[in-house]
Amino acid sequence: MSQEITANQTAKFAEAFAADSKKTAIQRAVVKNGIQGASENQAGHVESNPVYSIDLTTGKVANQKQSGRCWMFAALNTFRHKILNNFNLKDFELSQSYTFFWDKYEKANWFYEGILNTADEALTSRKVAFLLQTPQQDGGQWDMIVSIFQKYGVVPQAVYPESFTSSASAQLNKYLNKKLRIDAKTLRSLVAEGASAEKIAETKEAMLQEVYNLLATTLGTPPTTFDFEYRDENKEYHIEQGLTPQSFYDKFVGVNLDDYVSIINAPTADKPFNKSYTVELLGNVVGGKQVKYLNVDMSTFKKLAIAQLEQGESVWFGCDVGQSSNRDGIMATSLFSVNETLGADFDSNKADRLDYGESLMTHAMVLTGVDIVNGQSTKWKVENSWGDKAGFNGFYVATDAWMDEYTYQIVVRKEFLTAEQQAAFAAEPKVLAPWDPMGALAN
């Protein structure tokens, strides 16, 4: 039987609080400085000294601004590191706006196909409600950006620069999602009326034309051919003429994306280690790369990341960036003592946080270094995409304990996996529900 809170209970609670001088002292500190400001520990700063035994050379940190494109920035940053080294450049960026355009375009088609595939289900079904809740958004995962690269290539930022909308995407998302929901009603109605496949395809094509028009209006028309001029560190001038996005990728990036695999650490009972997984309804490009992971224990997870860093290659990774971190560039489980400040227990293990909705992957960045002491990793260098005003000139420090608790995904060359691990990844994956935490999109 439900019980309401009585006035006597509240009065008793207030009296007990007022009578505890420690609580009222903490109250003054928190009211003035906030929960985290009153709970911050110097220890978190001390163990986050930004010095690493392996420290890759990278360019200036990029800035995703008011958009959820971190997963694109992180992937393009791994390419940028190669271009800077291979072509002797100091500063260079690939166009995040270009991949943004094509991701939005493809996500619209992915949504339309999802609506058509569930058209015989009620609006109240969980799958249909899931699709309509957020028809598309800025976020994504590694295999999704691979699908964009493989279909559309990449271009320099100078060829397709930032726009107001790519740097501040809220308005575009608002109106694009309005359109997609209206279109969803039309498509479901056509199916309910028994319209022919030709009629449905014709209607969807008209919808995609409108989506393209919307994106071109807000982001600009993406290039199909272009010339690329640059001057290297030796002041030598270079020009490449008549490039396409695909030929630019082949010449300047040259990475075989099929050589890379996604590795996750999800220590929940429903996801045994050394098995492969995918997520229903998760993707962006129809006919593109399947989103797929191999789940491993955290020790293996970190060993794979270190193996790639030791070979001089940075590592795309996904994490819950808002946990135990600050804008000074520190990500450490020791950073805040909130339990003591608020007099409550906020601790839980990684599996419980995933199962009960407390944590999931929210952000993608790049591992560009690691500090190994006596054979053990102690802290990691992280290239963020929030500009050079945050952290240590844009870089963050993640302690090893923080990595254990809040990192969920890395992307590494499959050559670092054992034969058994490669076979496990190649096996038919278990399909997870669309709302599984491993289907979270990094923003």
Secondary structure, DSSP 4 states (H G I P E B T S, - for coil): ---PPPHHHHHHHHHHHHT-HHHHHHHHHHHHH-HHHHHB-HHHHHTT-S--SEE-------B--BSS-HHHHHHHHHHHHHHHHHTT-SS--B-HHHHHHHHHHHHHHHHHHHHHHTTTS-TTSHHHHHHHH-S--S-B-HHHHHHHHHHH---BTTTS---HHHHB-HHHHHHHHHHHHHHHHHHHHHHHTT--HHHHHHHHHHHHHHHHHHHHHHH-PPPSSEEEEEE-TT--EEEEEEE-HHHHIIIII---GGGEEEEE----TTS-TTEEEEETT--SSTTSPPP-EEE--HHHHHHHHHHHHHTT--EEEEE-TTSSB-TTSEE-TTSB-HHHHHTS-----HHHHHHTTS----EEEEEEEEEEETTEEEEEEEE-SB-TTSTBTTEEEEEHHHHHHHEEEEEEEGGGS-HHHHHHHHSPPEEEPTTSGGGPPB-
